[in-house]
Amino acid sequence: MTDLFEKSPDVLMNPERQPVVTIKDGGVYADSRDVAAFFQKRHDHVIRDIKDLIKKEPELLLAKFGEFKIKDLTGESTSHYEMDRDGFTLLAMGFTGEKALKWKLRYIEAFNTMEAELRARPAIDPMIALNDPAWLRNALGLYTEKVIALEANNAAMQAGVEALERIAESNGKFNRTTAAKMLGVTPHTLIRWMRTNGWTYRRPGTADDIAYQSKIASGCLEHKIATGSRPDGTEWSSTSVLVTPRGLTILAKAFPPIAKSA
């Protein structure tokens, strides 16, 4: 494995970029594409390093790494890997250089944060809770109390209350097209706003947008990962961003309703 900063010792990663991990089937995982983007490495080099690990310890493929394949004119190849924290740690051991340690620690911290969130979730299915109007109204009511307590300016307070009222009937998570409709803006406007205001970023080499870890940890956004099999037997996966009721509350304040003429 090559030195992370071997060829470009002065290159610094974007300090605003957060490590991306996702919750899937009760576990916490990182995607090799996101790891490559975060560490500013070529994805094919990350794939190569993972394959080297698996070649030395074949059982890692099932225990620590999940392989996704594609088939094109050049034949079958691996498109990316999903890895748990142990798999990431093994991979990142090879990312050397004096600046690399703190970035590895940030990624491990992201795993720890998401695992702590899983442990803190109530015993009931969170999807059931989010689809329970009474539960959601209570959660939004508590948030409203915080808004009232913190807002010193009456106008700002009113804007916050109106924003909450606009989504008071929300009872689940929404893709960005639906969220935009509820906010009264076009999907393009919402997607562009989220990209330029630190909510999402475009995953390099794909059409997928990814939520920043800070927005996932704060409960504003979540990821929905879809997987499936192609007719040729290879697997595909796609990541989409979902907006939570809490995220809608905040976005509604960013997109206040247009005043109606008398």
Beta strands, then each sheet from edge to edge (+ up, - down):
strand 1: 22-24
strand 2: 27-31
strand 3: 65-72
strand 4: 75-83
strand 5: 174-175
strand 6: 200-202
strand 7: 209-211
strand 8: 221-229
strand 9: 235-243
sheet 1: 1+ 2- 4+ 3-
sheet 2: 5+ 9- 8+
sheet 3: 6+ 7-
end
